[in-house]
Amino acid sequence: MLQKIEALAQLSVARACGFAALGCCTAMVGFSGEPELAFKFGGYFALLTCAVLLLKAHYASRRPYQATEVWLMLPKEERPEAGTAQQIIGGVLREVFLRFAQYSAGLGVAFLTLAVFFALGR
């Protein structure tokens, strides 16, 4: 059961991050005439995404489990009991949010490093 919850939490957070990345990439393509500006934007956007994910991780254990996408995606027969559902789902979501925040921070640093290289190349 715990593996299923973790897989669904990862799917939920990955989907949300994918939509954010789609918006970021679209804007970066718009700035493609100025690569330094494009990578700066991408880096700042990735760091902003990291900050949002950190906030979501902080509040994951306090958010009612019935209001999470993970709970809605779980088949009714595989849902944990109400007494433990808040701890299980909140804890798993916290871990997944922190993992994706780490990915986002790494991407932000990589983009900002590329922006510095493009600035030095002028």
Biopython code that builds the backbone (N, CA, C, O; Angstrom):
import numpy as np
from Bio.PDB.StructureBuilder import StructureBuilder

atoms = [
    (1, "MET", "N", (0.821, -1.193, 0.000)),
    (1, "MET", "CA", (0.000, 0.000, 0.000)),
    (1, "MET", "C", (0.863, 1.253, 0.000)),
    (1, "MET", "O", (0.559, 2.216, -0.704)),
    (2, "LEU", "N", (1.933, 1.249, 0.781)),
    (2, "LEU", "CA", (2.793, 2.426, 0.884)),
    (2, "LEU", "C", (3.487, 2.715, -0.448)),
    (2, "LEU", "O", (3.670, 3.877, -0.810)),
    (3, "GLN", "N", (3.870, 1.675, -1.175)),
    (3, "GLN", "CA", (4.507, 1.866, -2.484)),
    (3, "GLN", "C", (3.535, 2.492, -3.477)),
    (3, "GLN", "O", (3.924, 3.335, -4.285)),
    (4, "LYS", "N", (2.291, 2.087, -3.419)),
    (4, "LYS", "CA", (1.263, 2.645, -4.305)),
    (4, "LYS", "C", (1.052, 4.127, -3.994)),
    (4, "LYS", "O", (0.937, 4.946, -4.906)),
    (5, "ILE", "N", (1.000, 4.464, -2.718)),
    (5, "ILE", "CA", (0.817, 5.864, -2.318)),
    (5, "ILE", "C", (2.001, 6.694, -2.770)),
    (5, "ILE", "O", (1.827, 7.809, -3.262)),
    (6, "GLU", "N", (3.212, 6.159, -2.606)),
    (6, "GLU", "CA", (4.398, 6.896, -3.034)),
    (6, "GLU", "C", (4.422, 7.087, -4.550)),
    (6, "GLU", "O", (4.793, 8.158, -5.032)),
    (7, "ALA", "N", (4.032, 6.068, -5.297)),
    (7, "ALA", "CA", (4.002, 6.179, -6.758)),
    (7, "ALA", "C", (2.976, 7.222, -7.202)),
    (7, "ALA", "O", (3.235, 8.002, -8.119)),
    (8, "LEU", "N", (1.828, 7.234, -6.558)),
    (8, "LEU", "CA", (0.803, 8.220, -6.905)),
    (8, "LEU", "C", (1.222, 9.629, -6.508)),
    (8, "LEU", "O", (0.940, 10.588, -7.227)),
    (9, "ALA", "N", (1.891, 9.759, -5.371)),
    (9, "ALA", "CA", (2.380, 11.079, -4.952)),
    (9, "ALA", "C", (3.430, 11.583, -5.934)),
    (9, "ALA", "O", (3.438, 12.760, -6.294)),
    (10, "GLN", "N", (4.299, 10.705, -6.356)),
    (10, "GLN", "CA", (5.326, 11.095, -7.321)),
    (10, "GLN", "C", (4.682, 11.498, -8.646)),
    (10, "GLN", "O", (5.099, 12.480, -9.260)),
    (11, "LEU", "N", (3.688, 10.761, -9.085)),
    (11, "LEU", "CA", (2.974, 11.103, -10.315)),
    (11, "LEU", "C", (2.312, 12.474, -10.200)),
    (11, "LEU", "O", (2.392, 13.290, -11.117)),
    (12, "SER", "N", (1.667, 12.716, -9.081)),
    (12, "SER", "CA", (0.965, 13.982, -8.871)),
    (12, "SER", "C", (1.921, 15.174, -8.878)),
    (12, "SER", "O", (1.665, 16.175, -9.548)),
    (13, "VAL", "N", (3.011, 15.068, -8.140)),
    (13, "VAL", "CA", (3.977, 16.172, -8.052)),
    (13, "VAL", "C", (4.725, 16.330, -9.370)),
    (13, "VAL", "O", (4.988, 17.454, -9.798)),
    (14, "ALA", "N", (5.068, 15.226, -10.017)),
    (14, "ALA", "CA", (5.765, 15.299, -11.304)),
    (14, "ALA", "C", (4.887, 15.960, -12.357)),
    (14, "ALA", "O", (5.381, 16.732, -13.179)),
    (15, "ARG", "N", (3.608, 15.671, -12.341)),
    (15, "ARG", "CA", (2.694, 16.293, -13.304)),
    (15, "ARG", "C", (2.624, 17.803, -13.079)),
    (15, "ARG", "O", (2.672, 18.577, -14.035)),
    (16, "ALA", "N", (2.513, 18.217, -11.836)),
    (16, "ALA", "CA", (2.461, 19.652, -11.532)),
    (16, "ALA", "C", (3.766, 20.346, -11.922)),
    (16, "ALA", "O", (3.752, 21.437, -12.491)),
    (17, "CYS", "N", (4.885, 19.709, -11.613)),
    (17, "CYS", "CA", (6.188, 20.282, -11.983)),
    (17, "CYS", "C", (6.361, 20.300, -13.496)),
    (17, "CYS", "O", (6.997, 21.206, -14.036)),
    (18, "GLY", "N", (5.810, 19.319, -14.178)),
    (18, "GLY", "CA", (5.879, 19.294, -15.630)),
    (18, "GLY", "C", (5.137, 20.456, -16.262)),
    (18, "GLY", "O", (5.607, 21.036, -17.240)),
    (19, "PHE", "N", (3.977, 20.802, -15.710)),
    (19, "PHE", "CA", (3.245, 21.957, -16.224)),
    (19, "PHE", "C", (4.012, 23.249, -15.966)),
    (19, "PHE", "O", (4.037, 24.138, -16.817)),
    (20, "ALA", "N", (4.635, 23.357, -14.801)),
    (20, "ALA", "CA", (5.457, 24.535, -14.518)),
    (20, "ALA", "C", (6.647, 24.601, -15.470)),
    (20, "ALA", "O", (6.992, 25.674, -15.964)),
    (21, "ALA", "N", (7.270, 23.458, -15.724)),
    (21, "ALA", "CA", (8.411, 23.411, -16.638)),
    (21, "ALA", "C", (7.996, 23.771, -18.065)),
    (21, "ALA", "O", (8.758, 24.408, -18.791)),
    (22, "LEU", "N", (6.811, 23.372, -18.460)),
    (22, "LEU", "CA", (6.308, 23.718, -19.789)),
    (22, "LEU", "C", (6.184, 25.232, -19.942)),
    (22, "LEU", "O", (6.570, 25.791, -20.969)),
    (23, "GLY", "N", (5.651, 25.881, -18.932)),
    (23, "GLY", "CA", (5.551, 27.342, -18.964)),
    (23, "GLY", "C", (6.915, 28.008, -18.995)),
    (23, "GLY", "O", (7.129, 28.973, -19.728)),
    (24, "CYS", "N", (7.827, 27.493, -18.201)),
    (24, "CYS", "CA", (9.184, 28.037, -18.156)),
    (24, "CYS", "C", (9.889, 27.859, -19.491)),
    (24, "CYS", "O", (10.507, 28.795, -19.999)),
    (25, "CYS", "N", (9.802, 26.676, -20.055)),
    (25, "CYS", "CA", (10.458, 26.414, -21.343)),
    (25, "CYS", "C", (9.872, 27.272, -22.452)),
    (25, "CYS", "O", (10.599, 27.726, -23.336)),
    (26, "THR", "N", (8.573, 27.497, -22.414)),
    (26, "THR", "CA", (7.945, 28.350, -23.411)),
    (26, "THR", "C", (8.505, 29.769, -23.327)),
    (26, "THR", "O", (8.812, 30.380, -24.351)),
    (27, "ALA", "N", (8.636, 30.285, -22.117)),
    (27, "ALA", "CA", (9.208, 31.623, -21.947)),
    (27, "ALA", "C", (10.677, 31.646, -22.354)),
    (27, "ALA", "O", (11.138, 32.623, -22.945)),
    (28, "MET", "N", (11.408, 30.596, -22.049)),
    (28, "MET", "CA", (12.821, 30.544, -22.433)),
    (28, "MET", "C", (12.976, 30.527, -23.952)),
    (28, "MET", "O", (13.907, 31.131, -24.485)),
    (29, "VAL", "N", (12.081, 29.846, -24.644)),
    (29, "VAL", "CA", (12.118, 29.866, -26.110)),
    (29, "VAL", "C", (11.830, 31.281, -26.608)),
    (29, "VAL", "O", (12.412, 31.727, -27.597)),
    (30, "GLY", "N", (10.940, 31.975, -25.928)),
    (30, "GLY", "CA", (10.654, 33.358, -26.292)),
    (30, "GLY", "C", (11.866, 34.264, -26.139)),
    (30, "GLY", "O", (12.014, 35.234, -26.882)),
    (31, "PHE", "N", (12.724, 33.957, -25.193)),
    (31, "PHE", "CA", (13.949, 34.734, -24.966)),
    (31, "PHE", "C", (15.146, 34.151, -25.716)),
    (31, "PHE", "O", (16.281, 34.538, -25.435)),
    (32, "SER", "N", (14.934, 33.250, -26.646)),
    (32, "SER", "CA", (16.044, 32.540, -27.268)),
    (32, "SER", "C", (16.996, 33.448, -28.046)),
    (32, "SER", "O", (18.136, 33.064, -28.306)),
    (33, "GLY", "N", (16.552, 34.627, -28.414)),
    (33, "GLY", "CA", (17.455, 35.570, -29.073)),
    (33, "GLY", "C", (18.523, 36.098, -28.127)),
    (33, "GLY", "O", (19.577, 36.558, -28.567)),
    (34, "GLU", "N", (18.253, 36.032, -26.842)),
    (34, "GLU", "CA", (19.192, 36.448, -25.796)),
    (34, "GLU", "C", (19.410, 35.262, -24.853)),
    (34, "GLU", "O", (18.717, 35.152, -23.841)),
    (35, "PRO", "N", (20.355, 34.378, -25.165)),
    (35, "PRO", "CA", (20.526, 33.165, -24.344)),
    (35, "PRO", "C", (20.817, 33.455, -22.872)),
    (35, "PRO", "O", (20.357, 32.733, -21.988)),
    (36, "GLU", "N", (21.579, 34.511, -22.619)),
    (36, "GLU", "CA", (21.872, 34.841, -21.215)),
    (36, "GLU", "C", (20.580, 35.133, -20.455)),
    (36, "GLU", "O", (20.379, 34.644, -19.344)),
    (37, "LEU", "N", (19.713, 35.929, -21.060)),
    (37, "LEU", "CA", (18.438, 36.268, -20.431)),
    (37, "LEU", "C", (17.544, 35.035, -20.297)),
    (37, "LEU", "O", (16.857, 34.864, -19.290)),
    (38, "ALA", "N", (17.559, 34.177, -21.321)),
    (38, "ALA", "CA", (16.739, 32.966, -21.278)),
    (38, "ALA", "C", (17.160, 32.066, -20.109)),
    (38, "ALA", "O", (16.311, 31.563, -19.374)),
    (39, "PHE", "N", (18.465, 31.866, -19.942)),
    (39, "PHE", "CA", (18.928, 30.997, -18.852)),
    (39, "PHE", "C", (18.767, 31.657, -17.488)),
    (39, "PHE", "O", (18.543, 30.967, -16.493)),
    (40, "LYS", "N", (18.876, 32.974, -17.426)),
    (40, "LYS", "CA", (18.598, 33.671, -16.156)),
    (40, "LYS", "C", (17.142, 33.455, -15.761)),
    (40, "LYS", "O", (16.834, 33.121, -14.617)),
    (41, "PHE", "N", (16.256, 33.654, -16.732)),
    (41, "PHE", "CA", (14.837, 33.448, -16.453)),
    (41, "PHE", "C", (14.586, 32.013, -15.995)),
    (41, "PHE", "O", (13.901, 31.782, -14.998)),
    (42, "GLY", "N", (15.144, 31.056, -16.728)),
    (42, "GLY", "CA", (14.955, 29.648, -16.364)),
    (42, "GLY", "C", (15.491, 29.340, -14.975)),
    (42, "GLY", "O", (14.865, 28.601, -14.214)),
    (43, "GLY", "N", (16.651, 29.906, -14.643)),
    (43, "GLY", "CA", (17.233, 29.678, -13.325)),
    (43, "GLY", "C", (16.396, 30.262, -12.205)),
    (43, "GLY", "O", (16.155, 29.608, -11.191)),
    (44, "TYR", "N", (15.951, 31.501, -12.394)),
    (44, "TYR", "CA", (15.121, 32.135, -11.363)),
    (44, "TYR", "C", (13.778, 31.426, -11.227)),
    (44, "TYR", "O", (13.266, 31.259, -10.120)),
    (45, "PHE", "N", (13.210, 31.009, -12.356)),
    (45, "PHE", "CA", (11.934, 30.300, -12.311)),
    (45, "PHE", "C", (12.090, 28.956, -11.606)),
    (45, "PHE", "O", (11.219, 28.557, -10.833)),
    (46, "ALA", "N", (13.189, 28.259, -11.867)),
    (46, "ALA", "CA", (13.419, 26.970, -11.203)),
    (46, "ALA", "C", (13.609, 27.165, -9.702)),
    (46, "ALA", "O", (13.132, 26.355, -8.907)),
    (47, "LEU", "N", (14.301, 28.233, -9.311)),
    (47, "LEU", "CA", (14.478, 28.498, -7.878)),
    (47, "LEU", "C", (13.158, 28.909, -7.226)),
    (47, "LEU", "O", (12.907, 28.579, -6.068)),
    (48, "LEU", "N", (12.319, 29.627, -7.969)),
    (48, "LEU", "CA", (10.988, 29.965, -7.450)),
    (48, "LEU", "C", (10.166, 28.692, -7.273)),
    (48, "LEU", "O", (9.467, 28.536, -6.271)),
    (49, "THR", "N", (10.247, 27.794, -8.235)),
    (49, "THR", "CA", (9.556, 26.509, -8.129)),
    (49, "THR", "C", (10.060, 25.729, -6.916)),
    (49, "THR", "O", (9.278, 25.097, -6.206)),
    (50, "CYS", "N", (11.361, 25.779, -6.691)),
    (50, "CYS", "CA", (11.947, 25.118, -5.521)),
    (50, "CYS", "C", (11.358, 25.686, -4.233)),
    (50, "CYS", "O", (11.016, 24.935, -3.320)),
    (51, "ALA", "N", (11.240, 27.012, -4.160)),
    (51, "ALA", "CA", (10.685, 27.646, -2.965)),
    (51, "ALA", "C", (9.228, 27.231, -2.742)),
    (51, "ALA", "O", (8.824, 26.969, -1.609)),
    (52, "VAL", "N", (8.448, 27.171, -3.810)),
    (52, "VAL", "CA", (7.050, 26.753, -3.688)),
    (52, "VAL", "C", (6.969, 25.298, -3.211)),
    (52, "VAL", "O", (6.142, 24.963, -2.363)),
    (53, "LEU", "N", (7.825, 24.444, -3.758)),
    (53, "LEU", "CA", (7.829, 23.039, -3.338)),
    (53, "LEU", "C", (8.247, 22.891, -1.874)),
    (53, "LEU", "O", (7.710, 22.045, -1.158)),
    (54, "LEU", "N", (9.195, 23.705, -1.431)),
    (54, "LEU", "CA", (9.590, 23.672, -0.021)),
    (54, "LEU", "C", (8.434, 24.092, 0.884)),
    (54, "LEU", "O", (8.230, 23.502, 1.945)),
    (55, "LEU", "N", (7.679, 25.109, 0.469)),
    (55, "LEU", "CA", (6.509, 25.518, 1.251)),
    (55, "LEU", "C", (5.455, 24.415, 1.275)),
    (55, "LEU", "O", (4.858, 24.141, 2.316)),
    (56, "LYS", "N", (5.231, 23.793, 0.140)),
    (56, "LYS", "CA", (4.259, 22.708, 0.093)),
    (56, "LYS", "C", (4.703, 21.531, 0.968)),
    (56, "LYS", "O", (3.877, 20.882, 1.609)),
    (57, "ALA", "N", (6.010, 21.262, 0.988)),
    (57, "ALA", "CA", (6.528, 20.198, 1.856)),
    (57, "ALA", "C", (6.310, 20.539, 3.322)),
    (57, "ALA", "O", (5.978, 19.673, 4.131)),
    (58, "HIS", "N", (6.502, 21.814, 3.655)),
    (58, "HIS", "CA", (6.338, 22.253, 5.042)),
    (58, "HIS", "C", (4.895, 22.062, 5.519)),
    (58, "HIS", "O", (4.658, 21.680, 6.664)),
    (59, "TYR", "N", (3.939, 22.331, 4.634)),
    (59, "TYR", "CA", (2.532, 22.247, 5.012)),
    (59, "TYR", "C", (1.870, 20.919, 4.631)),
    (59, "TYR", "O", (0.670, 20.753, 4.848)),
    (60, "ALA", "N", (2.615, 19.986, 4.078)),
    (60, "ALA", "CA", (2.031, 18.723, 3.608)),
    (60, "ALA", "C", (1.361, 17.935, 4.731)),
    (60, "ALA", "O", (0.302, 17.344, 4.521)),
    (61, "SER", "N", (1.956, 17.920, 5.901)),
    (61, "SER", "CA", (1.372, 17.122, 6.989)),
    (61, "SER", "C", (0.134, 17.789, 7.589)),
    (61, "SER", "O", (-0.649, 17.137, 8.280)),
    (62, "ARG", "N", (-0.044, 19.086, 7.327)),
    (62, "ARG", "CA", (-1.204, 19.801, 7.873)),
    (62, "ARG", "C", (-2.386, 19.838, 6.909)),
    (62, "ARG", "O", (-3.519, 20.080, 7.322)),
    (63, "ARG", "N", (-2.124, 19.599, 5.635)),
    (63, "ARG", "CA", (-3.209, 19.635, 4.648)),
    (63, "ARG", "C", (-4.076, 18.395, 4.814)),
    (63, "ARG", "O", (-3.554, 17.285, 4.910)),
    (64, "PRO", "N", (-5.392, 18.570, 4.848)),
    (64, "PRO", "CA", (-6.274, 17.404, 5.020)),
    (64, "PRO", "C", (-6.056, 16.372, 3.907)),
    (64, "PRO", "O", (-6.060, 16.710, 2.724)),
    (65, "TYR", "N", (-5.871, 15.135, 4.298)),
    (65, "TYR", "CA", (-5.550, 14.085, 3.327)),
    (65, "TYR", "C", (-6.663, 13.891, 2.303)),
    (65, "TYR", "O", (-6.391, 13.477, 1.176)),
    (66, "GLN", "N", (-7.923, 14.185, 2.675)),
    (66, "GLN", "CA", (-9.029, 14.014, 1.735)),
    (66, "GLN", "C", (-8.957, 15.035, 0.597)),
    (66, "GLN", "O", (-9.573, 14.837, -0.450)),
    (67, "ALA", "N", (-8.210, 16.123, 0.794)),
    (67, "ALA", "CA", (-8.111, 17.180, -0.219)),
    (67, "ALA", "C", (-6.913, 16.989, -1.142)),
    (67, "ALA", "O", (-6.652, 17.839, -1.994)),
    (68, "THR", "N", (-6.185, 15.894, -0.989)),
    (68, "THR", "CA", (-5.002, 15.672, -1.824)),
    (68, "THR", "C", (-5.369, 14.862, -3.064)),
    (68, "THR", "O", (-6.305, 14.062, -3.057)),
    (69, "GLU", "N", (-4.612, 15.093, -4.112)),
    (69, "GLU", "CA", (-4.818, 14.336, -5.347)),
    (69, "GLU", "C", (-4.477, 12.861, -5.141)),
    (69, "GLU", "O", (-5.065, 11.987, -5.778)),
    (70, "VAL", "N", (-3.539, 12.595, -4.262)),
    (70, "VAL", "CA", (-3.153, 11.205, -3.979)),
    (70, "VAL", "C", (-4.351, 10.430, -3.437)),
    (70, "VAL", "O", (-4.606, 9.303, -3.863)),
    (71, "TRP", "N", (-5.074, 11.019, -2.516)),
    (71, "TRP", "CA", (-6.235, 10.361, -1.927)),
    (71, "TRP", "C", (-7.301, 10.097, -2.993)),
    (71, "TRP", "O", (-7.935, 9.042, -3.006)),
    (72, "LEU", "N", (-7.482, 11.066, -3.877)),
    (72, "LEU", "CA", (-8.497, 10.906, -4.917)),
    (72, "LEU", "C", (-8.105, 9.854, -5.952)),
    (72, "LEU", "O", (-8.972, 9.193, -6.524)),
    (73, "MET", "N", (-6.801, 9.696, -6.196)),
    (73, "MET", "CA", (-6.346, 8.697, -7.170)),
    (73, "MET", "C", (-6.323, 7.281, -6.601)),
    (73, "MET", "O", (-6.359, 6.309, -7.356)),
    (74, "LEU", "N", (-6.264, 7.160, -5.289)),
    (74, "LEU", "CA", (-6.234, 5.824, -4.665)),
    (74, "LEU", "C", (-7.588, 5.137, -4.816)),
    (74, "LEU", "O", (-8.621, 5.743, -4.533)),
    (75, "PRO", "N", (-7.597, 3.894, -5.254)),
    (75, "PRO", "CA", (-8.869, 3.157, -5.267)),
    (75, "PRO", "C", (-9.412, 3.029, -3.838)),
    (75, "PRO", "O", (-8.642, 2.902, -2.886)),
    (76, "LYS", "N", (-10.706, 3.063, -3.701)),
    (76, "LYS", "CA", (-11.319, 3.065, -2.367)),
    (76, "LYS", "C", (-10.906, 1.872, -1.522)),
    (76, "LYS", "O", (-10.780, 1.987, -0.303)),
    (77, "GLU", "N", (-10.695, 0.737, -2.153)),
    (77, "GLU", "CA", (-10.325, -0.462, -1.379)),
    (77, "GLU", "C", (-8.865, -0.438, -0.928)),
    (77, "GLU", "O", (-8.476, -1.228, -0.068)),
    (78, "GLU", "N", (-8.045, 0.464, -1.501)),
    (78, "GLU", "CA", (-6.638, 0.528, -1.121)),
    (78, "GLU", "C", (-6.318, 1.726, -0.223)),
    (78, "GLU", "O", (-5.157, 1.949, 0.118)),
    (79, "ARG", "N", (-7.320, 2.482, 0.153)),
    (79, "ARG", "CA", (-7.092, 3.657, 0.999)),
    (79, "ARG", "C", (-6.806, 3.228, 2.435)),
    (79, "ARG", "O", (-7.433, 2.301, 2.947)),
    (80, "PRO", "N", (-5.855, 3.905, 3.085)),
    (80, "PRO", "CA", (-5.586, 3.575, 4.497)),
    (80, "PRO", "C", (-6.730, 4.055, 5.393)),
    (80, "PRO", "O", (-7.576, 4.850, 4.984)),
    (81, "GLU", "N", (-6.728, 3.551, 6.612)),
    (81, "GLU", "CA", (-7.762, 3.945, 7.572)),
    (81, "GLU", "C", (-7.613, 5.423, 7.904)),
    (81, "GLU", "O", (-6.518, 5.981, 7.825)),
    (82, "ALA", "N", (-8.712, 6.045, 8.271)),
    (82, "ALA", "CA", (-8.727, 7.489, 8.534)),
    (82, "ALA", "C", (-7.739, 7.879, 9.633)),
    (82, "ALA", "O", (-7.179, 8.975, 9.594)),
    (83, "GLY", "N", (-7.520, 7.013, 10.593)),
    (83, "GLY", "CA", (-6.619, 7.326, 11.699)),
    (83, "GLY", "C", (-5.162, 7.468, 11.284)),
    (83, "GLY", "O", (-4.421, 8.262, 11.864)),
    (84, "THR", "N", (-4.759, 6.707, 10.292)),
    (84, "THR", "CA", (-3.355, 6.746, 9.862)),
    (84, "THR", "C", (-3.152, 7.421, 8.516)),
    (84, "THR", "O", (-2.017, 7.692, 8.121)),
    (85, "ALA", "N", (-4.244, 7.695, 7.806)),
    (85, "ALA", "CA", (-4.133, 8.263, 6.457)),
    (85, "ALA", "C", (-3.421, 9.610, 6.457)),
    (85, "ALA", "O", (-2.608, 9.880, 5.573)),
    (86, "GLN", "N", (-3.719, 10.457, 7.442)),
    (86, "GLN", "CA", (-3.095, 11.785, 7.478)),
    (86, "GLN", "C", (-1.575, 11.669, 7.618)),
    (86, "GLN", "O", (-0.833, 12.364, 6.924)),
    (87, "GLN", "N", (-1.122, 10.807, 8.498)),
    (87, "GLN", "CA", (0.318, 10.631, 8.699)),
    (87, "GLN", "C", (0.987, 10.029, 7.473)),
    (87, "GLN", "O", (2.044, 10.497, 7.051)),
    (88, "ILE", "N", (0.384, 9.006, 6.903)),
    (88, "ILE", "CA", (1.002, 8.320, 5.765)),
    (88, "ILE", "C", (1.060, 9.233, 4.545)),
    (88, "ILE", "O", (2.130, 9.439, 3.970)),
    (89, "ILE", "N", (-0.080, 9.775, 4.152)),
    (89, "ILE", "CA", (-0.135, 10.596, 2.939)),
    (89, "ILE", "C", (0.644, 11.885, 3.120)),
    (89, "ILE", "O", (1.366, 12.305, 2.216)),
    (90, "GLY", "N", (0.506, 12.525, 4.289)),
    (90, "GLY", "CA", (1.262, 13.755, 4.550)),
    (90, "GLY", "C", (2.763, 13.529, 4.544)),
    (90, "GLY", "O", (3.513, 14.351, 4.018)),
    (91, "GLY", "N", (3.206, 12.424, 5.121)),
    (91, "GLY", "CA", (4.634, 12.117, 5.157)),
    (91, "GLY", "C", (5.202, 11.789, 3.782)),
    (91, "GLY", "O", (6.294, 12.231, 3.426)),
    (92, "VAL", "N", (4.455, 11.015, 3.024)),
    (92, "VAL", "CA", (4.918, 10.660, 1.680)),
    (92, "VAL", "C", (4.960, 11.900, 0.796)),
    (92, "VAL", "O", (5.927, 12.107, 0.063)),
    (93, "LEU", "N", (3.928, 12.720, 0.859)),
    (93, "LEU", "CA", (3.926, 13.943, 0.051)),
    (93, "LEU", "C", (5.075, 14.866, 0.442)),
    (93, "LEU", "O", (5.692, 15.494, -0.418)),
    (94, "ARG", "N", (5.359, 14.947, 1.722)),
    (94, "ARG", "CA", (6.476, 15.791, 2.179)),
    (94, "ARG", "C", (7.788, 15.327, 1.551)),
    (94, "ARG", "O", (8.563, 16.138, 1.045)),
    (95, "GLU", "N", (8.029, 14.030, 1.588)),
    (95, "GLU", "CA", (9.257, 13.483, 1.006)),
    (95, "GLU", "C", (9.341, 13.742, -0.499)),
    (95, "GLU", "O", (10.399, 14.098, -1.017)),
    (96, "VAL", "N", (8.231, 13.561, -1.186)),
    (96, "VAL", "CA", (8.222, 13.759, -2.637)),
    (96, "VAL", "C", (8.409, 15.237, -2.980)),
    (96, "VAL", "O", (9.151, 15.565, -3.906)),
    (97, "PHE", "N", (7.745, 16.129, -2.245)),
    (97, "PHE", "CA", (7.935, 17.570, -2.477)),
    (97, "PHE", "C", (9.400, 17.953, -2.266)),
    (97, "PHE", "O", (9.957, 18.725, -3.046)),
    (98, "LEU", "N", (10.022, 17.422, -1.224)),
    (98, "LEU", "CA", (11.429, 17.753, -0.953)),
    (98, "LEU", "C", (12.349, 17.212, -2.045)),
    (98, "LEU", "O", (13.317, 17.874, -2.420)),
    (99, "ARG", "N", (12.059, 16.024, -2.554)),
    (99, "ARG", "CA", (12.870, 15.448, -3.625)),
    (99, "ARG", "C", (12.791, 16.312, -4.885)),
    (99, "ARG", "O", (13.811, 16.597, -5.512)),
    (100, "PHE", "N", (11.575, 16.725, -5.251)),
    (100, "PHE", "CA", (11.420, 17.548, -6.443)),
    (100, "PHE", "C", (11.959, 18.960, -6.222)),
    (100, "PHE", "O", (12.409, 19.597, -7.175)),
    (101, "ALA", "N", (11.923, 19.455, -5.006)),
    (101, "ALA", "CA", (12.542, 20.753, -4.711)),
    (101, "ALA", "C", (14.044, 20.672, -4.924)),
    (101, "ALA", "O", (14.659, 21.616, -5.420)),
    (102, "GLN", "N", (14.627, 19.557, -4.553)),
    (102, "GLN", "CA", (16.068, 19.359, -4.763)),
    (102, "GLN", "C", (16.394, 19.323, -6.258)),
    (102, "GLN", "O", (17.372, 19.929, -6.697)),
    (103, "TYR", "N", (15.579, 18.616, -7.036)),
    (103, "TYR", "CA", (15.784, 18.593, -8.487)),
    (103, "TYR", "C", (15.678, 20.001, -9.074)),
    (103, "TYR", "O", (16.486, 20.403, -9.911)),
    (104, "SER", "N", (14.675, 20.732, -8.621)),
    (104, "SER", "CA", (14.445, 22.078, -9.137)),
    (104, "SER", "C", (15.590, 23.014, -8.767)),
    (104, "SER", "O", (15.995, 23.846, -9.579)),
    (105, "ALA", "N", (16.113, 22.887, -7.557)),
    (105, "ALA", "CA", (17.245, 23.717, -7.148)),
    (105, "ALA", "C", (18.472, 23.417, -8.002)),
    (105, "ALA", "O", (19.182, 24.334, -8.412)),
    (106, "GLY", "N", (18.720, 22.157, -8.266)),
    (106, "GLY", "CA", (19.852, 21.783, -9.119)),
    (106, "GLY", "C", (19.707, 22.332, -10.520)),
    (106, "GLY", "O", (20.677, 22.817, -11.102)),
    (107, "LEU", "N", (18.504, 22.259, -11.068)),
    (107, "LEU", "CA", (18.255, 22.805, -12.400)),
    (107, "LEU", "C", (18.434, 24.316, -12.402)),
    (107, "LEU", "O", (18.983, 24.875, -13.352)),
    (108, "GLY", "N", (17.974, 24.980, -11.346)),
    (108, "GLY", "CA", (18.133, 26.426, -11.261)),
    (108, "GLY", "C", (19.599, 26.832, -11.222)),
    (108, "GLY", "O", (19.999, 27.786, -11.889)),
    (109, "VAL", "N", (20.388, 26.121, -10.454)),
    (109, "VAL", "CA", (21.822, 26.408, -10.388)),
    (109, "VAL", "C", (22.482, 26.167, -11.742)),
    (109, "VAL", "O", (23.334, 26.948, -12.166)),
    (110, "ALA", "N", (22.092, 25.090, -12.422)),
    (110, "ALA", "CA", (22.663, 24.793, -13.744)),
    (110, "ALA", "C", (22.318, 25.896, -14.746)),
    (110, "ALA", "O", (23.183, 26.338, -15.503)),
    (111, "PHE", "N", (21.064, 26.341, -14.755)),
    (111, "PHE", "CA", (20.659, 27.398, -15.674)),
    (111, "PHE", "C", (21.388, 28.707, -15.366)),
    (111, "PHE", "O", (21.830, 29.398, -16.284)),
    (112, "LEU", "N", (21.515, 29.048, -14.101)),
    (112, "LEU", "CA", (22.201, 30.296, -13.749)),
    (112, "LEU", "C", (23.689, 30.209, -14.077)),
    (112, "LEU", "O", (24.299, 31.211, -14.451)),
    (113, "THR", "N", (24.271, 29.030, -13.943)),
    (113, "THR", "CA", (25.676, 28.843, -14.336)),
    (113, "THR", "C", (25.830, 29.042, -15.844)),
    (113, "THR", "O", (26.783, 29.680, -16.291)),
    (114, "LEU", "N", (24.910, 28.505, -16.616)),
    (114, "LEU", "CA", (24.941, 28.708, -18.062)),
    (114, "LEU", "C", (24.775, 30.185, -18.408)),
    (114, "LEU", "O", (25.411, 30.680, -19.339)),
    (115, "ALA", "N", (23.928, 30.885, -17.668)),
    (115, "ALA", "CA", (23.750, 32.318, -17.908)),
    (115, "ALA", "C", (25.063, 33.068, -17.668)),
    (115, "ALA", "O", (25.390, 33.997, -18.407)),
    (116, "VAL", "N", (25.807, 32.671, -16.648)),
    (116, "VAL", "CA", (27.103, 33.302, -16.371)),
    (116, "VAL", "C", (28.082, 33.032, -17.514)),
    (116, "VAL", "O", (28.815, 33.929, -17.932)),
    (117, "PHE", "N", (28.095, 31.803, -18.016)),
    (117, "PHE", "CA", (28.982, 31.476, -19.128)),
    (117, "PHE", "C", (28.647, 32.289, -20.378)),
    (117, "PHE", "O", (29.540, 32.750, -21.089)),
    (118, "PHE", "N", (27.355, 32.457, -20.634)),
    (118, "PHE", "CA", (26.951, 33.273, -21.789)),
    (118, "PHE", "C", (27.313, 34.741, -21.568)),
    (118, "PHE", "O", (27.677, 35.437, -22.516)),
    (119, "ALA", "N", (27.217, 35.215, -20.330)),
    (119, "ALA", "CA", (27.591, 36.601, -20.047)),
    (119, "ALA", "C", (29.094, 36.803, -20.210)),
    (119, "ALA", "O", (29.528, 37.854, -20.683)),
    (120, "LEU", "N", (29.888, 35.815, -19.826)),
    (120, "LEU", "CA", (31.338, 35.926, -19.968)),
    (120, "LEU", "C", (31.778, 35.795, -21.420)),
    (120, "LEU", "O", (32.842, 36.286, -21.798)),
    (121, "GLY", "N", (30.961, 35.136, -22.229)),
    (121, "GLY", "CA", (31.293, 34.916, -23.628)),
    (121, "GLY", "C", (31.062, 36.132, -24.517)),
    (121, "GLY", "O", (31.435, 36.120, -25.690)),
    (122, "ARG", "N", (30.470, 37.151, -23.988)),
    (122, "ARG", "CA", (30.219, 38.356, -24.804)),
    (122, "ARG", "C", (31.451, 39.114, -25.070)),
    (122, "ARG", "O", (31.409, 40.147, -25.739)),
]
sb = StructureBuilder()
sb.init_structure("model")
sb.init_model(0)
sb.init_chain("A")
sb.init_seg("    ")
for serial, (resi, resn, name, xyz) in enumerate(atoms, 1):
    if name == "N":
        sb.init_residue(resn, " ", resi, " ")
    sb.init_atom(name, np.array(xyz, "f"), 0.0, 1.0, " ", f" {name:<3s}", serial, name[0])
structure = sb.get_structure()
